[in-house]
């Protein structure tokens, strides 16, 4: 059966379940009331983003991912702009039993707002005077959409620059920045 989400208002709420066929009463497999806990998503031990409304599997029930180490067998798919091409992107994970599933949060945007304490290496805070140029890339098998890659053309003077290695490798800590509008960038 389909998953049904019901938004409840503060105070008393009534949920009425009706039998749709003659095979007995309604069957409830799962009921969650309240907001699930936020989850810090890490790759290679480094915080990459926060799933503020929890995280689960798109195509699997009963698996608690909180604290579970999973591997990502491929790079996440970026948002592709419409429902048929994964509007929120996709992130495939491999569970410890070897099965591959997709996360129910797509490819989550980087957002540490309210959770900055997890960024032990610090982050850049950009102002309106910093100039970025939006670009697109053909580094992967499909082009990224405009607005997913940026070049800082105005340069930057910040003491945090001294802590960044001259060459960044795939498994190094991410370099994060927060734009004036509250959006986050990662390098």
C-alpha positions as CSV (number, residue, x, y, z in Angstrom):
1,X,0.0,0.0,0.0
2,X,1.0,3.6,-0.4
3,X,2.6,5.7,2.3
4,X,0.3,8.3,3.7
5,X,1.6,11.5,5.3
6,X,-0.8,13.5,7.4
7,X,0.1,16.9,8.8
8,X,-1.3,17.4,12.2
9,X,-2.0,20.7,13.9
10,X,-1.1,21.5,17.5
11,X,-3.8,20.2,19.8
12,X,-6.3,17.4,19.3
13,X,-6.4,15.6,15.9
14,X,-8.5,12.7,14.7
15,X,-7.3,10.1,12.2
16,X,-10.1,7.9,10.8
17,X,-9.1,4.6,9.1
18,X,-11.7,2.9,6.9
19,X,-11.7,-0.5,5.4
20,X,-11.5,-0.4,1.7
21,X,-12.4,-4.1,1.1
22,X,-14.0,-6.9,2.9
23,X,-10.8,-8.5,4.3
24,X,-11.0,-7.1,7.9
25,X,-9.9,-3.9,9.5
26,X,-7.2,-1.4,8.4
27,X,-3.6,-2.6,8.6
28,X,-1.1,-0.1,10.1
29,X,2.5,-1.1,9.5
30,X,4.1,2.0,10.8
31,X,3.1,5.2,12.6
32,X,5.4,8.0,13.5
33,X,4.3,11.0,15.4
34,X,6.6,14.0,15.7
35,X,9.7,15.1,13.8
36,X,12.4,12.5,13.4
37,X,15.8,13.4,14.8
38,X,18.3,15.3,12.6
39,X,21.1,13.1,11.3
40,X,24.7,14.3,10.5
41,X,25.6,12.7,7.2
42,X,29.4,12.1,6.9
43,X,31.5,10.8,4.1
44,X,35.0,9.5,4.9
45,X,34.4,10.6,8.5
46,X,33.8,14.3,7.6
47,X,30.4,16.0,8.1
48,X,28.9,16.8,4.7
49,X,25.4,17.9,5.5
50,X,22.5,17.6,8.0
51,X,19.3,15.7,7.3
52,X,17.2,18.0,9.4
53,X,14.1,15.7,9.2
54,X,15.9,12.4,9.5
55,X,16.9,10.0,6.8
56,X,15.6,6.6,5.7
57,X,15.5,4.5,2.6
58,X,13.3,5.3,-0.3
59,X,12.8,1.6,-1.2
60,X,13.1,-0.2,2.1
61,X,11.2,-0.2,5.4
62,X,12.4,-1.2,8.8
63,X,16.1,-0.1,8.4
64,X,17.3,2.3,11.0
65,X,20.2,4.3,9.4
66,X,20.9,6.3,12.5
67,X,24.5,5.5,13.4
68,X,24.9,2.9,10.7
69,X,27.9,3.0,8.4
70,X,27.0,2.7,4.8
71,X,29.0,3.0,1.6
72,X,28.2,5.0,-1.4
73,X,28.9,2.8,-4.5
74,X,28.7,5.8,-6.8
75,X,28.5,9.6,-6.7
76,X,25.1,11.0,-5.9
77,X,23.0,12.1,-8.8
78,X,22.5,15.9,-8.7
79,X,19.0,17.4,-8.9
80,X,17.9,17.2,-12.6
81,X,15.0,19.7,-12.6
82,X,11.9,17.6,-12.9
83,X,10.1,14.7,-11.3
84,X,11.1,12.2,-14.0
85,X,14.8,13.0,-13.7
86,X,15.0,13.1,-9.9
87,X,14.0,16.6,-8.9
88,X,16.0,16.3,-5.6
89,X,18.7,14.1,-7.0
90,X,19.4,10.6,-5.7
91,X,21.9,9.0,-3.3
92,X,22.5,5.3,-3.5
93,X,23.9,3.5,-0.5
94,X,25.2,0.0,0.1
95,X,24.0,-1.5,3.4
96,X,26.2,-3.9,5.4
97,X,24.2,-6.9,4.0
98,X,25.4,-5.9,0.5
99,X,22.0,-4.6,-0.8
100,X,21.9,-1.3,-2.6
101,X,19.1,1.2,-1.8
102,X,18.3,4.9,-2.3
103,X,18.0,7.4,0.5
104,X,14.5,8.9,0.9
105,X,16.0,12.5,1.0
106,X,17.4,12.4,-2.6
107,X,20.8,14.2,-2.8
108,X,20.4,16.5,0.2
109,X,21.6,20.1,-0.1
110,X,24.5,21.2,2.1
111,X,23.0,23.0,5.0
112,X,24.6,23.3,8.4
113,X,22.4,26.2,9.6
114,X,21.8,25.7,13.3
115,X,24.3,22.8,13.3
116,X,27.6,24.8,12.8
117,X,29.1,23.1,15.9
118,X,29.7,20.0,13.7
119,X,32.1,22.0,11.5
120,X,35.2,21.6,13.6
121,X,37.5,22.9,10.8
122,X,35.5,26.1,10.5
123,X,33.8,27.5,7.4
124,X,34.0,30.6,5.2
125,X,31.4,33.3,5.6
126,X,31.0,35.3,2.4
127,X,29.6,38.8,2.0
128,X,27.7,40.5,-0.8
129,X,31.1,42.0,-1.9
130,X,32.4,38.5,-2.8
131,X,31.8,37.8,-6.5
132,X,30.9,34.4,-7.7
133,X,30.4,33.3,-11.3
134,X,28.0,30.4,-11.9
135,X,29.2,27.8,-14.3
136,X,28.3,24.4,-15.6
137,X,30.5,21.3,-15.9
138,X,30.9,18.3,-18.1
139,X,33.1,16.4,-15.6
140,X,30.5,13.7,-15.2
141,X,28.6,11.6,-17.8
142,X,25.9,14.3,-17.8
143,X,26.2,18.0,-17.5
144,X,25.3,19.6,-14.2
145,X,22.7,22.3,-14.3
146,X,23.6,26.0,-14.2
147,X,24.0,27.2,-10.6
148,X,25.6,24.0,-9.2
149,X,29.2,25.0,-9.7
150,X,30.7,28.4,-8.8
151,X,34.0,30.2,-9.3
152,X,35.0,32.9,-6.8
153,X,36.4,35.6,-9.1
154,X,37.0,38.2,-6.5
155,X,39.5,36.3,-4.5
156,X,39.5,35.9,-0.7
157,X,41.6,37.0,2.2
158,X,40.8,35.0,5.4
159,X,43.0,33.4,8.0
160,X,41.0,30.2,7.5
161,X,42.8,30.0,4.1
162,X,46.1,29.0,5.9
163,X,44.5,25.8,7.2
164,X,43.5,24.6,3.7
165,X,46.1,22.3,2.0
166,X,47.4,23.5,-1.3
167,X,46.1,20.3,-3.0
168,X,42.8,18.7,-1.9
169,X,42.4,15.0,-2.3
170,X,39.1,13.1,-2.5
171,X,39.1,11.9,1.1
172,X,40.2,15.2,2.7
173,X,37.9,17.3,4.8
174,X,35.5,19.4,2.8
175,X,35.9,23.2,2.6
176,X,32.6,24.8,3.4
177,X,31.3,28.3,2.9
178,X,28.1,30.2,3.7
179,X,26.7,32.8,1.3
180,X,24.9,35.9,2.5
181,X,21.5,34.4,1.5
182,X,22.1,31.4,3.8
183,X,23.0,28.9,1.1
184,X,26.0,26.7,1.7
185,X,28.9,25.8,-0.7
186,X,31.3,22.9,-0.5
187,X,34.6,22.3,-2.3
